[in-house]
């Protein structure tokens, strides 16, 4: 499975992501199922925003397959992207294309909003009657093809019940079994590779680093947590009681390229999804929840923030972010 994709059972209205997707009807005025739940959870602000869209842009209703964004109102998410799925017994030979468009146009809208995380329901599989097995393949393939173009966004498929989640996973399992094996890599860097560990975390890879640790303890942790030891110590690299990769290059950039090539990681980074300092997964957080902690210039120019619940650090996409992204893009292009 693509590393940017998460499949889970949950209440989509409570997902802590930048944007959630609403399986709306063309009126944009609310309805049943997910649509009704989102309007109830978000409150009147969503309805007002939808009415404005209807008045100014889509007086005849939102066309099937298109997507528009509004505030998320009272929910933890910042935005709601509304998309209208096809009615299965009415869409004829356009069903697949229209359902694909729902996912692709929602992802494009999320990118335009600057979002790095998005949660989808199973579009059209409720009252609109799209067969769940067929819809699973279309949804997954559409999202995967989008991500494989290099877009940096976490995508969550959210299911209301366990059975639907397992059905979805079963439908895509054969296509993703080989991929999954290459995505379970976790690393632990020895005391000489602190800078490499930092950049692996920036790329989204689970990487431990201890500046002062004995080799035996490094091996114990690696075996206990199923991690690969990264080292420039030839003696350690020859130990047979743990998986070890010896990195010949001295420069961090060349070390990264060696690692990416060796484990075929080029297509799998999820940049800035982990804390650079403590390695914990980051969470999207609303600006108003941390505004008192932000410098004045940051308050003025930035609206998207991520937060590390483990060490209480806040991240935003300033100049440092841009410079690191340019470095990573160069490394990936040369790998």
C-alpha positions as CSV (number, residue, x, y, z in Angstrom):
1,X,0.0,0.0,0.0
2,X,1.2,3.5,-0.7
3,X,2.8,5.0,2.4
4,X,0.7,8.2,2.2
5,X,-2.5,6.1,2.5
6,X,-4.2,5.2,5.7
7,X,-7.3,2.9,6.0
8,X,-9.3,3.0,9.2
9,X,-12.7,2.8,10.9
10,X,-13.7,6.1,12.5
11,X,-16.1,9.0,12.6
12,X,-15.0,11.2,9.7
13,X,-16.3,14.3,11.4
14,X,-13.8,13.8,14.2
15,X,-10.7,13.3,12.0
16,X,-7.8,15.6,12.8
17,X,-6.9,16.4,9.2
18,X,-6.6,19.6,7.1
19,X,-9.7,18.7,5.1
20,X,-12.4,16.1,5.1
21,X,-14.4,15.2,2.0
22,X,-18.2,15.3,2.0
23,X,-20.2,12.9,-0.2
24,X,-22.6,15.6,-1.0
25,X,-25.7,15.9,-3.2
26,X,-25.8,18.4,-6.0
27,X,-27.9,20.9,-4.0
28,X,-25.0,21.3,-1.4
29,X,-27.7,21.9,1.2
30,X,-27.2,18.8,3.3
31,X,-28.8,15.4,3.2
32,X,-28.5,12.0,4.8
33,X,-25.6,9.7,5.7
34,X,-22.1,11.3,5.7
35,X,-23.5,14.5,4.2
36,X,-26.0,15.0,7.0
37,X,-23.4,14.1,9.7
38,X,-20.9,16.6,8.4
39,X,-23.4,19.4,8.3
40,X,-24.6,18.6,11.8
41,X,-21.0,18.4,13.2
42,X,-19.8,21.5,11.3
43,X,-22.8,23.7,12.1
44,X,-24.5,26.5,10.2
45,X,-21.3,28.0,8.8
46,X,-21.0,25.1,6.3
47,X,-24.6,25.6,5.1
48,X,-24.1,29.3,4.6
49,X,-20.9,28.7,2.7
50,X,-22.6,26.2,0.4
51,X,-25.5,28.6,-0.2
52,X,-22.9,31.2,-1.3
53,X,-21.3,28.8,-3.7
54,X,-24.7,27.9,-5.2
55,X,-25.6,31.5,-5.6
56,X,-22.3,32.7,-7.1
57,X,-20.9,29.7,-9.0
58,X,-23.3,26.7,-9.3
59,X,-26.9,28.0,-9.4
60,X,-28.0,24.7,-10.9
61,X,-26.2,22.6,-8.4
62,X,-22.7,21.1,-8.2
63,X,-22.1,18.8,-11.2
64,X,-21.2,15.1,-10.5
65,X,-17.5,14.6,-10.2
66,X,-16.7,18.2,-9.4
67,X,-15.4,19.5,-6.0
68,X,-15.7,22.7,-4.0
69,X,-14.4,23.7,-0.6
70,X,-15.9,25.4,2.4
71,X,-15.0,26.0,6.0
72,X,-15.4,23.0,8.4
73,X,-17.2,25.0,10.9
74,X,-17.0,23.4,14.4
75,X,-15.0,20.4,13.4
76,X,-11.3,19.8,14.0
77,X,-10.6,19.9,10.3
78,X,-10.0,23.3,8.6
79,X,-12.0,22.6,5.4
80,X,-14.7,20.5,4.0
81,X,-14.4,19.5,0.3
82,X,-17.8,18.7,-1.2
83,X,-18.1,16.4,-4.1
84,X,-21.0,14.7,-5.8
85,X,-20.7,11.0,-6.6
86,X,-22.5,9.3,-9.4
87,X,-25.8,7.5,-8.9
88,X,-24.9,4.0,-10.1
89,X,-28.1,3.2,-11.9
90,X,-28.1,6.5,-13.7
91,X,-24.5,7.0,-14.8
92,X,-24.2,4.4,-17.5
93,X,-20.8,4.0,-19.0
94,X,-19.6,7.1,-17.3
95,X,-19.7,5.7,-13.7
96,X,-16.0,4.9,-13.4
97,X,-14.9,8.2,-14.8
98,X,-17.2,10.2,-12.6
99,X,-16.2,8.4,-9.4
100,X,-12.5,8.8,-10.3
101,X,-13.2,12.5,-10.8
102,X,-14.6,12.8,-7.3
103,X,-11.4,11.6,-5.8
104,X,-9.0,13.4,-8.2
105,X,-10.8,16.8,-8.1
106,X,-11.0,16.6,-4.3
107,X,-7.3,16.0,-4.1
108,X,-6.5,18.8,-6.4
109,X,-8.7,21.1,-4.3
110,X,-6.9,20.0,-1.2
111,X,-3.6,20.8,-2.9
112,X,-4.8,24.3,-3.8
113,X,-5.7,24.9,-0.2
114,X,-2.2,23.9,0.9
115,X,-3.5,20.8,2.8
116,X,-1.2,17.9,3.6
117,X,-3.9,15.6,4.9
118,X,-7.3,14.6,3.7
119,X,-10.0,12.1,4.8
120,X,-12.4,10.4,2.3
121,X,-15.6,8.5,2.9
122,X,-16.6,5.7,0.6
123,X,-18.2,8.0,-2.1
124,X,-21.4,6.8,-3.8
125,X,-21.5,3.4,-1.9
126,X,-24.5,4.3,0.2
127,X,-27.9,5.4,-1.1
128,X,-26.3,6.0,-4.5
129,X,-25.8,2.3,-4.9
130,X,-22.3,2.0,-6.2
131,X,-21.0,-1.6,-5.6
132,X,-18.5,-1.4,-2.8
133,X,-16.0,-3.9,-4.3
134,X,-15.9,-2.0,-7.6
135,X,-15.8,1.4,-5.9
136,X,-12.9,0.2,-3.7
137,X,-10.7,-0.4,-6.7
138,X,-11.6,2.9,-8.4
139,X,-11.0,4.9,-5.2
140,X,-7.7,3.3,-4.4
141,X,-6.4,3.4,-8.0
142,X,-7.4,7.1,-8.4
143,X,-5.7,8.2,-5.2
144,X,-2.6,6.0,-5.8
145,X,-2.1,7.4,-9.3
146,X,-2.4,11.0,-8.0
147,X,0.2,10.3,-5.2
148,X,2.6,8.7,-7.6
149,X,2.9,11.9,-9.5
150,X,4.8,13.3,-6.5
151,X,2.1,15.1,-4.6
152,X,2.8,15.3,-0.8
153,X,-0.5,14.6,1.0
154,X,-1.7,12.0,3.5
155,X,-4.9,10.3,2.4
156,X,-7.2,8.6,4.8
157,X,-10.0,6.2,3.7
158,X,-12.5,6.4,6.5
159,X,-15.1,3.7,7.0
160,X,-18.1,3.8,9.4
161,X,-17.9,0.1,10.3
162,X,-15.3,-2.6,10.5
163,X,-16.8,-4.8,7.8
164,X,-16.7,-2.1,5.1
165,X,-13.1,-1.3,6.0
166,X,-12.1,-5.0,5.8
167,X,-13.9,-5.4,2.4
168,X,-12.0,-2.4,1.1
169,X,-8.6,-3.8,2.3
170,X,-9.5,-7.2,0.8
171,X,-10.3,-5.8,-2.6
172,X,-7.0,-3.9,-2.9
173,X,-4.8,-6.5,-1.1
174,X,-3.5,-8.4,-4.1
175,X,-2.5,-5.3,-5.8
176,X,-0.6,-3.9,-2.9
177,X,1.0,-6.9,-1.3
178,X,4.4,-6.5,-2.9
179,X,4.4,-2.7,-2.2
180,X,3.6,-3.2,1.4
181,X,6.8,-5.2,2.0
182,X,8.9,-2.2,0.9
183,X,7.1,0.2,3.2
184,X,7.7,-1.4,6.6
185,X,11.3,-0.1,6.9
186,X,12.2,1.5,10.2
187,X,15.7,2.7,10.9
188,X,18.1,3.4,13.8
189,X,21.2,5.5,13.0
190,X,24.5,5.1,14.9
191,X,26.1,8.0,16.7
192,X,28.0,9.2,13.5
193,X,24.8,9.7,11.5
194,X,22.7,12.3,13.3
195,X,22.3,14.5,10.2
196,X,21.2,11.5,8.1
197,X,18.6,10.6,10.8
198,X,17.3,14.2,10.7
199,X,16.8,14.0,6.9
200,X,15.2,10.6,7.1
201,X,12.7,12.0,9.6
202,X,12.1,15.0,7.3
203,X,11.3,12.5,4.5
204,X,8.8,10.8,6.8
205,X,10.8,7.6,7.7
206,X,10.6,6.3,11.2
207,X,14.3,6.8,12.3
208,X,15.7,6.6,15.8
209,X,19.0,8.3,16.8
210,X,20.9,8.4,20.0
211,X,24.1,10.5,20.1
212,X,25.7,8.2,22.8
213,X,24.8,4.6,22.6
214,X,26.8,1.4,22.7
215,X,26.7,-1.0,19.8
216,X,25.2,-3.8,21.8
217,X,22.3,-1.6,22.9
218,X,21.8,-0.4,19.3
219,X,21.5,-4.1,18.3
220,X,19.0,-4.8,21.1
221,X,16.7,-2.0,20.0
222,X,17.0,-2.9,16.3
223,X,16.0,-6.5,17.0
224,X,13.2,-5.6,19.4
225,X,11.6,-3.0,17.1
226,X,12.4,-4.6,13.8
227,X,14.7,-1.7,12.7
228,X,17.6,-1.6,10.3
229,X,20.9,-0.2,11.7
230,X,22.5,2.5,9.6
231,X,26.2,2.9,10.3
232,X,29.7,4.0,9.0
233,X,31.3,1.6,11.5
234,X,32.8,-1.3,9.5
235,X,33.1,-3.5,12.6
236,X,29.4,-2.9,13.5
237,X,28.4,-3.6,9.9
238,X,30.0,-7.1,10.1
239,X,27.9,-8.1,13.1
240,X,25.6,-11.0,12.2
241,X,23.0,-10.6,14.9
242,X,21.0,-7.6,13.5
243,X,20.2,-6.1,10.0
244,X,22.8,-3.5,9.2
245,X,23.5,-1.3,6.3
246,X,27.0,0.1,6.0
247,X,27.1,3.6,4.4
248,X,30.4,4.3,2.6
249,X,29.8,7.9,1.7
250,X,30.8,10.7,4.1
251,X,28.4,13.4,2.8
252,X,24.8,13.2,4.0
253,X,23.4,13.8,0.5
254,X,25.3,10.8,-0.8
255,X,24.3,8.7,2.2
256,X,20.7,9.5,1.5
257,X,21.0,8.5,-2.2
258,X,22.7,5.2,-1.2
259,X,19.9,4.4,1.2
260,X,17.1,5.4,-1.2
261,X,18.6,3.3,-4.0
262,X,19.3,0.3,-1.8
263,X,15.8,0.0,-0.4
264,X,13.9,1.4,-3.4
265,X,12.5,4.3,-1.3
266,X,12.3,6.9,-4.0
267,X,8.5,6.7,-4.4
268,X,7.7,6.5,-0.7
269,X,8.7,9.7,1.2
270,X,5.9,11.5,3.1
271,X,7.9,14.7,3.8
272,X,7.3,16.6,7.1
273,X,5.0,13.9,8.6
274,X,7.4,13.3,11.6
275,X,9.0,15.5,14.2
276,X,12.6,16.3,13.2
277,X,13.7,16.3,16.9
278,X,11.9,13.3,18.5
279,X,10.7,11.3,15.5
280,X,7.0,11.2,16.6
281,X,4.2,11.5,14.0
282,X,3.0,15.1,13.5
283,X,-0.7,16.2,13.7
284,X,-2.4,19.0,11.9
285,X,-3.5,21.7,14.3
286,X,-5.7,24.7,13.9
287,X,-4.1,28.1,14.0
288,X,-6.4,29.4,16.7
289,X,-5.3,26.7,19.1
290,X,-1.6,27.8,19.0
291,X,-1.9,31.5,18.0
292,X,-0.5,32.8,21.3
293,X,2.7,30.8,20.7
294,X,3.4,32.1,17.2
295,X,5.7,35.0,16.2
296,X,3.9,38.0,14.8
297,X,5.2,37.4,11.3
298,X,4.2,33.8,11.3
299,X,0.7,34.8,12.5
300,X,0.4,37.1,9.6
301,X,1.7,34.9,6.8
302,X,0.9,31.3,7.6
303,X,-2.3,29.4,8.2
304,X,-1.3,25.7,8.1
305,X,0.5,24.2,11.1
306,X,1.6,20.8,12.3
307,X,2.2,19.9,15.9
308,X,4.2,17.3,17.7
309,X,2.2,16.0,20.7
310,X,5.3,14.3,22.1
311,X,7.7,17.2,22.4
312,X,5.2,20.2,21.9
313,X,6.9,21.6,18.9
314,X,5.0,23.5,16.2
315,X,5.9,23.4,12.5
316,X,5.0,25.7,9.6
317,X,6.1,26.0,6.0
318,X,8.5,28.9,6.1
319,X,11.9,29.5,4.5
320,X,13.5,26.6,6.3
321,X,10.8,24.2,5.0
322,X,11.3,25.5,1.5
323,X,15.1,25.0,1.6
324,X,14.8,21.4,3.0
325,X,12.2,20.5,0.3
326,X,14.6,21.8,-2.4
327,X,17.3,19.6,-0.9
328,X,15.1,16.5,-0.8
329,X,13.9,17.1,-4.3
330,X,17.5,17.3,-5.5
331,X,18.4,14.1,-3.7
332,X,15.3,12.2,-5.1
333,X,15.9,13.4,-8.6
334,X,19.5,12.2,-8.5
335,X,18.6,8.8,-7.0
